[in-house]
Every structure is written in structure tokens, then in C-alpha cells.
Amino acid sequence: MIINETYTLSNGIKIPKIGLGTWQVKEGDEVYNSVLAALRNGYRHIDTAEGYGNEEGVGRAVRDSGIPREEIFVTSKLESHIKTYEGAKEAFLKTLKALQFDYLDLFLIHAPWPWSNMGQNCDEGNVLAYKAMEEFYNQGFIKAIGVSNFEPKHLDNLIANTDIIPHVNQIGYFIGLDQSVTINYCNERNIFIEAYSPLGIGYLLSNEDIKKVADKYNKSTAQICIRYLLQKNTAPLPKSVNENRIIQNKEVDFEISKEDMDFLDTIKGDPRRWD
Ligand code: A2P
């Protein structure tokens, strides 16, 4: 079953193909129950971030699940405004403490710039923060390191000025959103792509064209969206706080034909709304 399958990162670390997303999931019972439901149903990959404010609940659910820590792949991310060496060190230690873990599977720079100032040039700060992450990686406190929301120009800077080519770039990726430039760049350098917002934060679910494909396979629109990203060799990170949907999102052991993949590739546009 696909929920038990893994990809292998460039450093040999295995990463489960489907992860549970937790963006906008509230700290406390909501995140705790969502993560526990996912783990109960076979998920072994949980994606959180300092900026989500829910690391404590994620860590508590992982511990309470009774599943050995080493069987669960947990990602967190350095807050987007932290662009110094000392700041990154401090923040990573805070993450470990919040999760109550003695190591983390994957730590990412959340964005190339602060969310409050998107587009700002933080080349120098990204290098400084990443160097702190490299140190923790070399000491064994992090199994893999990388970035999120990085475009080729941001990656060029990092690769030119640091030692370890990022193992992962986590980007927003879903049917309709053209990420081919970044994906091709990453494929050439063996940087693994994780896909956040695989359902377009839910807005893709009302897409009639995807629904037509879904009906053909007797699957839900969500399942087509997730399966599409798997067939693109990326790791989708669907978010849900509803156990039935968490279960539905892992039941993607079917194959979308080449013809239907080509059709899904013709869908263009980003339906996300932020209001
Ligand atoms: P909920 O958490 O109430 O299940 P994305 O992963 O692209 O960010 O999308 C997440 C959104 O899609 C959330 O609003 C989530 O709501 C909803 N969602 C997740 N899985 C499904 C599903 N299988 N069917 C319908 N809605 C879903």
C-alpha cells in the first residue's frame, strides 16, 4: 500500500510518500487528534512548522501513539523571518523542545524571505541560517535539511555558498499550478520535491474537470489530486482534521492513465483564495 511506501532522499534517508499537513490546524486537541488519527491509520509522515504554532501537540501525539519514534518521519520549518546563524540555532533547539524529540527528521527554511516582506533579498541570511542547520545535521540532530518555497535563484545562492545541497524543497504544488521551472531545477540536482496544499487548500475540490476524471476511476476529487502528485514523483502533504478524510486521502492505490494525466496537465490556474 502506498501509505507504507517511501522515497529515498539524496542522502539515503527514507521519506514516506504521503505526509499529513498541519498548516492552520490549531495547537491543542485539534492537532493532537488529527496527528493521532493519521498515525492510527498508517501515516508515518507528519509535516509541521514553527510558524504553525502546533509543534507541541504534534510531538505529544507522536509520543502518545505508541509507535516507535524512529518509525515516524517528522518535518518542521524555521520561521521565515529568522535569517541569522544564532537565530536559527536557537529556533531549532526550541523546535526540538516543543516537540520533545531528541532529533528531527527534516528541517526546512520555511521561505526565502519573511512572509511579512515577500520578495525581499535575504541571500546572506539564508546562507547563515542554513549553515546552522548544516551543523545540526552533521551532529546527527537532523536527518535531512532543506528549504521551502525556494525558486531556482534562491537555491543557486544557497548551493554556491554552503556545503550540503538541500535534500528537499517543499513547494505549493497541485493540479493547475505550474511549478515546472522549480521542479526541473530540483530534479537536475536531486533535490526532492514535497507538495504542500495538494488540494489547493480545498479550492480544487469543486473543479469540474478533475471531478470528471474522479468519476471515471470511482474515486473522490481529493484522491485524484493526491494521486496526480504521486505520479509526478512528489510527496503530497494533504491536511485534514477529519478522520474519514484522512483515511480517504491515503487510499490512492490506483493508477491514473497517461492520457488522463495529460488531461489533468492541461488544467491551468490557481484557485486559492485568501479571504
Ligand atoms: P478538513 O481539515 O476539514 O478535512 P490542502 O491539503 O490542499 O491544504 O487542503 C486542505 C483542505 O481540504 C482543508 O480545508 C480540509 O478540510 C479539506 N480536505 C482535506 N481532505 C479532504 C477530502 N478528502 N475531501 C474533502 N475535503 C478535504
Residues whose N, C-alpha, C, O or C-beta is under 5 A from the ligand:
A	BS01	A2P	G21 S197 P198 L199 G200 I201 G202 A222 L237 P238 K239 S240 V241 N242 R245 Q248
